[in-house]
Amino acid sequence: MAEKVRYYLEQAVPELEDLQKKGLFEKHEITMIMRRRTDFEHRIQGRGSTTRDFIKYSEFERNLEKLRKKRYTRLGKAGLVDTKPSISDWAGVRRILFVYQRGTYKYPKNLELWAQYLDFAKKNGAIKVVYKIYSRLLQLQPRNVDAWLSSAKYEFEINNNAKGSRVLFQRALRLNPESSELWLNYFQFELTYVSKLLTRRKVLGLLTEGQQREQMEKEVKEYHDKLNQDNALNGDGQDDNEIALPTEELRDELNTLPEADMNMLGNPETNPALKGDVALAIFDASLPELIKPKLFKRVEKLFVLINRFLDIIDKFDDLNQDYLYLHVLSMLQSEYPHELNTALIDITLPIRTVSRNEPDFAANLQLSVNKFMAYKLKTEGLEKSELVKAYVNYLEKFVEGDDGLMRAIIKKCRD
């Protein structure tokens, strides 16, 4: 153990010498740093080490790095420190990452260590390290749904790599087909992708399929030209499909949008994928996995799940929501035509996403009430009472203050 401790401490000597040479730390401070590191190394190398030892060690190193940066900034402004890049500029971050790496190797099941490791790597722009962390974490904990979701979100939202995110979701579902969170997030991801892709078209002003294809080919050419000039491009973590466009006003907005995809040519009228058919295929595939025939309270669980899917669709008012809603409703009317929840979803769809002040509210409300009356005539007894109660409770959210009209409609529905 002593040899390992000595080895790790010796690796830090050039860094400490550089800190002293630059005038960022005094000799007695360097001595104190070495003593603290020696103590931490003995702790984490010992048999009685715990995850807290690694976390405390990383906290010490992070505070030390913050102090170095503050002194560097203050003395640099005064011209009292050599600003030429040297080993101490990056050794601190590298050492902190190394502490976390050793901690996760020794305690691979400790999620707090993994979370801090990932957070620090992301904040410091260590893209390659982030990928290595996710790779190890998912290999060691393939049933960790949160880890899969985090990696897919990072790939899509930070690296703008929709294809990579999609692959991660598919791998995650092969290993965790019973996870409703994975299915719901995958569904939302595909709708988000289509929404952003359509936004990209609007920003670029692409109207025809020919224009779209031409723009894609142009972006690919620009990318390869840029790649030839800088072989280290992929090492930055930049997505292969992300191209810096020539106009500055478009660049910032386009950088938040997904890459072009040849399978997404056309428009929502000519290409079903742009209407959300991929997301709907995910919805269809999820139900057999999540609603098992022998599951207790199967129907109740189904409608809880259905409402979560509908809540996701509610967020995408730039897509054809009616098309998405009707697909879900058609499935329910085909498989569960006599369920009260099927009727309630059908009745409330017209007013699901409209507010009280919108011009279309009155017409949509009338359609909803007419549907309710039709269902009310077809039901009897307790089921009828439950339908009335559920619909009235739904309408209550539209009542604003002394709203005589809405209260009259609610009273009519109760009668």
Secondary structure, DSSP 8 states (H G I E B T S, - for coil): -HHHHHHHHHHTHHHHHHHHHHTSS-HHHHHHHHHHHHHHHHHHHSTT--HHHHHHHHHHHHHHHHHHHHHHHHHHHTT-S--S--HHHHHHHHHHHHHHHHHHHH-TT-HHHHHHHHHHHHHTT-HHHHHHHHHHHHHH-TT-HHHHHHHHHIIIIIT--HHHHHHHHHHHHHH-TT-HHHHHHHHHHHHHHHHHHHHHHHHHT--SHHHHHHHHHHHHHHHHHHHHH-TTGGGGT--TT----S-HHHHHHHTTS----GGG-S-TTT-GGGGTHHHHHHHHHHHHHHS-TT-TTHHHHHHHHHHHHHHHHHT-TTS-HHHHHHHHHHHHHHH-TT-HHHHHHHHHGGGSS--TTSTTHHHHHHHHHHHHHHHHHH--HHHHHHHHHHHHHHHHTT--SS-HHHHHHHHHHH-
